[in-house]
Amino acid sequence: MKITNLLLGSAAGLAVTSLTAISGAQAADLPVKARVAAQYVKICSLYGKRFYYIPGTDTCVRLGGYVRADYHYNARGGGTPAYEGANGRQTLTDTSPYATRHRAIIIVDARSQSAYGTVRSLIQMGFSNENQQGSSSPSIYFARAFIQFAGFTFGRGVSPYTTYNCGAECRYHTGQFSSSNAAGGTNLAIYTAQFGGGLEGNVWIEEQRRNPVGEFTGAGFTGVPAIGGKFTDTKTTEQYPDFGLNLTLRQAWGELGASVIGHNASAGYYGATTTTGHPDEKLGWAAEVGGKIKLPWLGSPQDYFGIAVGYGEGATKYSGGNNLANANLFGSGNQLAFGYVPDGLYVPGGGVQLTTAWNINTAVEHWWLPNLHTSLYYAMSNVSYNSAVKNSFWFCGGVAGGSNGRFIASNCDPDWSAWEVGSRTQWEPVPNLELGLDVFYTHVNTAFAGTANILAATGARPAGIYDVNDQGIVSTTFRVRKTF
């Protein structure tokens, strides 16, 4: 009995000792694991919400992005309304009214402190798949990839030129008449100065935004592109970048801005070699003013009104619209509206005549509920040519009613314009999930109003006599987007 009690006591003591050892080992392990986990998810509050320290560094990083699905009618996969290219022909074999685009975006924003202030690097990488006419176009791209340091920004980002852009905050489709390049970004270098009181200034350079500088060739001023096509670009190579300056004032009531930019609109050689000579150098330019005013008296602090107005010569990607295209919108029967948008035009031995363009973009948005809001927007671009181009009938073979190899127009006036009006309503049923519908009308006020004998078929549209007058089209975009 004593032996039994001794064995049981020894076993109990061994069990207690073992449990104590195990508990001690676990207790010793827990603080180490907790420290690693706490270090890994340590919140960084220096730069706002959702920033975390990268373990072992003083760099803070934020991860984000979205997944988006767009469904278009009477617009291409990117949302361009069907007023240009094959879509503008409105035929069963050229045009697909239905199109889709799906995107996935990942954003990595890393920041740290230095003797020069915040050092920031940002990457926005996207995967996109457009589908139209049964053709899928997947792509991987970078819309943002820049470094910010001591007031400088280097890399791919948004041009400071645009003073107000309706953009994604008021519509879903690709804006044709705005100067903004926010969707895809551009390669640039910026210096930003803060003057205090909400006043900020930027000086910058960016890659050229090119529309063609076209040459009329031959005795009959040939060289005009086909209906809806572009002039052959005889512009010089990128001798220097576009360069700009702007000022922006930001206050509690909203913001106002003004920008100006220079753009090389010079042509290359009259012929194929240096011996043929070339036109004198031409500097195009554009300027824009605009801003955004908050309208809390409409019922929500998020309500606002925005407007931007631009004008320029020889820089139509800025003053006409970054996405403004050569129009060719066919209507029923033999109806047609068309126009061209080059940066400049010239004839052999002559100088470049710069194309004038202006635009206006405006929008108002009202929030009905914290998760339901509607915008109304209007935009317009106007393209015109000087007397050297129009009075010499360059577009009509040098004489009124003449042939340029593409068409014979009864009215040789190439000035044209286009506008759109629309409304977008968006609902967020749960946080970070958006569903919305954008409905808009695009109208082309044609050049060459009257009749035109089109000398060659355009897709499935045959050659022949067309009634050239204004045309319009209604388009829609339905969107679902989940951000994270």
C-alpha positions, 0 to 999 in steps of 0.5 A: 500500500505504501509502494502504491501511494508512493508510485501514485504520488510520484506520477502526480508530481511528474504530471504536475511538473510536466504540465508546469513545463508545458505551460511555461513553454507556452507562456514563454512562446506567447509574448514572442508571437504576440510581438511579431503579430503586433509589429506586423499589423502596427497602424501608421497614423501619419498619413490617414486611414488604412496605413500600416508600417512595413515590419522592420522599417519606418515606411508606411504602406496602404493597399487598395484597389477595386474590381469593376464591370461596365456594360455599354450600349452604343459605346465602345468597351472603354465607354467612347460614344458611337460617334467615330470610327467603325462604331459611327458607321452604324451598320450590321458589320461595322458596329457593335452596339453592345460592349463590355469592359471589366477591370481589376486595379491594385494600388500600393501607396508607400510613404516615409519621412525624411529631412525633405518631408514626406517621400512617397511612391505610388503604383496603380496597376490594372488588368483590363478586358474589353469585349466588342463584336466577339473580340476580347482585348485583355491588357495589363497596364500602369496608370500611375507609377510615380515618386514624390519628394521635396515638392517634386513628382517624377513618373506617370501621373495626372497632368495638373493642366485640367482645372475641373474634370467631371470624370468618374465622379459624375459619369461612367463613360470616357469623356470626349470633350474634357482636357483631363488625362486622369484615366490613363495618366501621362509621363511627367515631371512636376514641381509643386509650391505651396504659398499658404492660404490654400494657394498652390502652384505647379510648373511641369513638363509632360509627354506630348499629346499629339494630334496630327499636323497634316499636309495637303499634297499635290496640285489638287490639295489631296491628302485629306483622310477618309471619312472618320480617318486621321491626317497622316502625321507629318509632325516633327519627332518629340523635340521637347515635351509639352510644358505648363504652369498653373495656380489653384486656390483651395478653400472650404467653399471649394476650389478655383484654378487656371492653367496654360500650356505650350505644345510643339505643333511644328511640321517635318520636311515638305518631302522625304529628305532634308533637302526639301526644307520644312515650315517654320517652327510653330508653338501651339498653346492652350489655357483653361480656367475652372473650379468646383463650388460646394452647394450644401444648401441643396441638402447635402455637404457633398453637393457641388457645381463644377465648370471648366472652360478651355481655349487654344491654338495648335494644341487640340488635345488640351483645348478640344478634348484629350479624347476628342476624335475625328467624327463620322456619325452616320444616320438613317439612309444617307445621313452623315455628320463628320469633321476632323481635328488636327493640330495644324495643316499646311501645303508644300512651301507654306507655313503651318496653320494652327487649328483653333479649338475650345471646350466647356465642361460642367456638372452638378451633383446632388446626394438624395441619401448618404448612399444615393446620388445623381449628377447632371453634366454637359460638355462641348468642343468646337473645332475651327480653321483660319481664313488661310485654310477656308478661303483657299478651299484646302479641304476641297481641292483648292476650289469650291466644290472641288475634289480632294480625292476623298469627297466633293462637298457642296459647302466647303466649311470644315468647322464643326463641333460636338456636345453631350448631355447626360445623367448618372445615378449611383447607389451604394447598397453596402459600403464600398459597393457601387451600382449605377447607370449613366445615360447620355446623348452625343450630338455632332454639329457637322462640318460641310453641311449640305451634300457630299459625294463620298468617292470611296466606301467607308466600311459597309457604307457605300460611295455616293451622295450623302446629305451632310447634316447634324446627327446624334446618338443615345448611349448608356453605361451600367456599372458595378464596382467593389472597392477595397 
